[in-house]
Structures are given as structure tokens and as C-alpha cells.
Amino acid sequence: MRRFPWRTCCLVAAAACCALLAATTSVAAAVTWRTLATTADQGEICLDVGGRQMEYKRLDREDPVVIRVRGPRRVKVISRYLYEPDERGLRDYTLHVGMDGDPVLSKVFRGSARDDVSRCDDAAASAGGLRRAYVSVGDGWHELEITATAEALRGEVAARFFRESKRQREELVSYAPEQYAGVSHLQFDSGARSTYYCFTTVRPLTCEVTGPTTLTIWTRLDFDHTMNGSQPYTLEAVIDGESWRTFHYDTEKLDAAVYTERSDVLPGQRKTMRLPLGKGRHRVEIRCVRPDGCCVTAKIRIPAKDVR
């Protein structure tokens, strides 16, 4: 790792009160998947998946697994072919999904046995790879009927069912530090532009924040043009004068962006740290510990509701 004189990697030092920047993020919905219970099924089968035991529902050719779900949302069906102990080779099966008595999906899957998936009560009876299917459910309550047809005469299929759950992500806004070594503007190939604050081994990044809140801090190690491959760096978070945690990162050059004012330096890939803060006023410092003479840029993000 090369040593960076901080004067070559940051602009003139400045100081300003912590302030909300004009740019904010848009609020997006975070998607998670929650298990769906069945109202009618053909029994369960336990599968050992990489050492973890999972309960699947058996799918029959004629008698469906029935699920009642409220839309609008998506439903995910994950399924596997079940092999007999002496069975090998590629296997096909067709997953059928009906909604309120009408067919909405018929999808053919093909796969082979997985060495890391087997029946819990018979390690010699393996299962095939995981296959996914999605069904969109409209407004109101609906009933889904799921069956499966395996091409092999002895073939069986098992599945699990999930409903989509969306929650609003917390809106984060940019927060300007009080003390830093300089300001840099990151220009992306996409045309987007972002403001970052430089800090070094001798000039930490400092701000004061009123809690309770959580700071999200994006950092990028500076690379000169002679540095290749992955480079390590270490940051220390100091809260109210006491060391809270040390963060160790490995990073590489970011190919899709440049600093507009600093042609001699390339940005590293973004790394993220999160600092939970309790009630009251807090002074936060982010220090570059290693390598010697390192220069790092950072962007501080805070929940919009916590800006005071």
C-alpha cells in the first residue's frame, strides 16, 4: 500500500455547521417474503437442506394444496423434485397453479439431484435443485390451488409458499460534517453526481448529531494510478471521545466514476458503516487508522425524521 500525503488527495480544509443538504433519496419499498400457511394440503415432508431441516408440503397430481391469500401482492412457490434412494438423472415436472378455480400458471422445471439436499429420515433419498415460480394476486381475498405432475412414474414434488410483504424504506438524507479535510465531487458514468468529504489520518471527519438516531456512513478509499488490486483500510468510529468500534475493509478501484477536481486520484468501491446513537447530543469522529497517510472520502446519511 502506498502512502498518501493528505495534501495531494483532498481540497482545502473547511469547517461548517452540521446541516441538511438539499439532495435527498426517494422512498422505496423493501420487499420481504413471509411464509404462507395452507388451508388444505397432502401432508408434509422434512428435507435436510445443507444441514438445515425444512418442512415442505407434498404436491399431488390431482388433489391441490390450497392457500388463501389477500392481494394485491405476489406469491412465490419454491419447489423440488423428490428422488427415490436408487433414482438418478435429470427429472422434469410441471407446476400448476389455479386461482379461484381458473388456471393461471403451468410451468415446466428440469433438474438433477443435489448432494446437499435429502430427506430428513433417509439421507440416500436426495432432492432436486430449488425452482421458483411467481403468481400475481389482485385486490381482495383469493384462493390458490397448487398441484404438480412429475414425468417419472414414481416422481414426487414438494413445495413451500411465501407471500410478498412490502414496507417503506426509511428515507435517508445527506448530513454535512463540521470538520473534514476537503470536499470532492464524484461524477458517475451514468451522469449522477455526489458530494463526498475527505478525511485523513491527521484530519478526522467530525459532526455533532442529536439522538436517538442511526448514522449511515459511506466511505471510499482513495487510489492513486499506481495502485492495483484489492487494498485494505481501517477506520475507527469515536463517539463522545470514546472509541466505539474499528471497521476493517478490503476494496478495489471503482471503474464507473471519477473525482471531478482530482484527476490524480481514483475512488474506491463504497463501503458502509452504521452508527446507532442514543438519546441526546453526540460528537462523532471517523478516523482513518491504516494505512499510514491514507485518505478516505465519506458521505453521511441520516433518517429524515431525525434531522433537528
N, C-alpha and C positions, 0 to 999 in steps of 0.2 A: 504494500500500500504506500502510495506516495504521500509526502507531507505537503499540506496546502498552507501557504501563508494566507491568513484570512483576508488580507487586503486585496488579493487577486480574485477572490470568489464572491465578495459582497460589495454592495454600493456603500456610500457614506452612511455612517450610523445615524440613527434618528431616534426620537422619543416622542410618543404621543399617548394620550389617554386611551384606555380601552374603549372601543367604540364599535357599534354595529356597522358593518359595511353594507353598501347598497345591494350587492348581489345576494340572492337567496336561492335555495334549492326549491324545486317543485315538490309537492307532496305526492308520494307514490304509495301504492298499496303493496304490502308484503304478503306473499302467498304462502300459506302452510297447508298441510294435508292432515286431516283428522280421521281416525278410524270410524267406519260406518258399521253399525250393528245390523244384523239381518232379522227380518220378521219371519222368515221360513228358510230352512236350509236342509242339506242332506248329511249333516254331521261334520265334524272337524277332523283334521289330520295334523299331527305335530311334525314340523320339519326342523332339522338342525341346519342352520344356515351359518357357516363359518364359526361354529361353536355357540351360536345363539339360538335358543329354541323359539320358534314362531308358530302360532296357530293359524292354519289355513282352512278354508271351507271347501269341501268336495263339490265339484261341479258335475252334474248329471246330464245325460243326453236329453232327457225328457222332462224331469221334474226340476224346475228352476230354483235357484237361490233368489229370494225376494228381498228387496231393500226399499224402504220408504224414505224419501228424501225431499227436502224443501228447497226450491230454487228461488232466484236464479243462481246457479253455481255449476261447476264441473264435478263429475265423479270420475275417479281413477280406479281402474281394475288392474291389479297385478296378478299374473297367473304363471303357473309352472306345470310342465308335463311330469307325471309321476311314473318312474320306471319300476319294473319288477326287478328282483335281485339278479336274474340272469338275462336281463334285457339290455341291449346296446344299440347304438346307431342313431341316426337322425330320426326325429319324430315330428309329424305335423299334427296340429289340432286347430279347430275353428272355434273361436269365442263368439257367442251370440248374445246380444243384449236387446231386450224389448222394453218399451216404456208405455205404461198404461194399456198394454195389450197389443201395441204396434211394434214391429221390428225397427230398430234404429241403428244397429251395428252388427256386422258379421265380418270378422277379421281372422285371417289365417296366419298362424305362427309356426315357425320351424326352429328346432333347436336340438342340441345334444346334451347328454348327461353332464352334470357338473360334479367334480370330485369333492367340492367343499359343501355340497348340499345333499342331505339324505334324510330318510325317515328317522324320527327320534328312536323308534323301537326296533329299527333294522338298518344298521349302517351300510349293509350291502345293497339296499334299495335306494338308489340315488334319485335326484330330481333334476329337471332341466333348468336352463337359464331363465332368469326373470323376464317376462314380457309385459308390456304396458299397453293399456287401451284407455281412451278418454271418451266420456259422453257428456254433452252439454244438456243441462236440465233447465227448462224455462221457469217462469214465475209460478209460485204455488207449490202444493204438495203433489208428488208423483211417485209411482211405484215402478221400480225396475225389476225385470226378471232376467237372470243370467244363467245360461247353460253353456255346455261345451261338448263338441264332438271330436273325439280322437280318431285318427285314421287307423291306428293299430287296434286290433280286436280287443286286446286286454288293456288298452290305454285308459288312463285316468288323468284328470286335470284338477288342480286345486287353485284357489284364488283368495286374495284379500281385497278389501274395498275401502275407499277413502273418499271423503268429501273435501272440496276446496274451501278454505277459510281465508278470507282476506281481512286484513286490518291496516289501518292507515299508519304508514311510517311516520315517525316523529320528524317534523320539519326542522332542519338544521340551517343556521345562518352563519356567516363568517364573523369572526371576532378578532379585532386588531390588538396586537400586544402593545404593552407600554414601552418595552425596551427590546432592542434587537440590533443586529449589525448592519442591516441594509434591506432593501426591497428589491425583489426580482419579479419579472412578469414572464409567465410560462405560456408560450404560444404552441398550441397543438396543431397537428396536420389537419384536423377537422375544421379548424378556424376558431375554435374556442380559446379563450384567453383567461388566465387565472393569476391572481396576485399571491406571491409567497414571500415570507420573511426569512432572511438569513440569520443564522446564529452559528457561533464558533466555540472553540474550547475556551476562549477568553471573554466572549460576549454571549451569555446565555439569552434565550428567549424568555421574556418575563411578562406576565399580565396579572391583574387582580380581578377576581370573579366572586360574585355573591352566590352562595349555595342555598339550598341543595340543588345540584345540577351535575351533569357529566360532560366533560370536555372531550371532544373527538379531535385528535391532532394528527394530521397527515404530514409525514416527513419524507424528504428525498435527499440522499447523499449526493454531493457534487462530484462529478467525474471530470478529470482533465482528459485530453485526447490520447494520452499515452496509456491510460488505464483500461485493461481488458478483463473480461470475465466477471465472476462474482466477487464482490468486495464486502467485507464485514464492517459494521459500525455499531457503536454502543451509545445509548442515550440514558441519562438519569433524570427522573422526574423528582423535583424537590417541592414539597408543599409546606408552606409556612415555616420555611427554614430547615425542615427535616426531610431526609431522603426517604421517598415513598417507594420507589421501585426502579430497577435498572432494566432497560429493554435492549436485547441483542438482535440485530438484524443482519441478513445477507441480502445484497441487492445487486442488480445489474443496470446497465445504462438503459434509459428509456429512448427508444428509437423514434417515437412519433411526436416529439416535442423538443423545443429549444428555448433557452432564455433569450429574450429579445435584446437585452443590454449586455449579454456576457457570452460572446462568441467563443471564448477560450474555455468554457465550462459547459458540460452536458448534464442534464438532470438524471438522477437515478429513478428507479421504479418506486412507486408510492408505497410506504409502509404506514400502518395505522396504530396509534396508541389511544387508549381511553382512560380518562382520569375521573373517577367518581369523587365528588366533593360534598361534604356535609353542610349543614346549615351555617350561615354566617359568611363573613368576608374572608377570602383566602388569597394568598400570594403564591403564584405558581411559577416555577422556573424549570425550563428544559435545557439541560446541559449536554454538550457533546463530550463524551468521555474518551472514546477511542475512534479512530486512530489519532495520533498526535497531529495537531494542526488541522483537524477535519473542519469542513464547512458543510452545513446542512441547511436546507430551506424547509419551512413549515407553513402550514395553513391551519388555523384554529377554527373549529366548528362548535357551536353551542345550540341547544334547543331554543327555538324562537320564543317559546313561552317563558324561558328563564332569563331573558335579557331584561336587565333593570337599569 
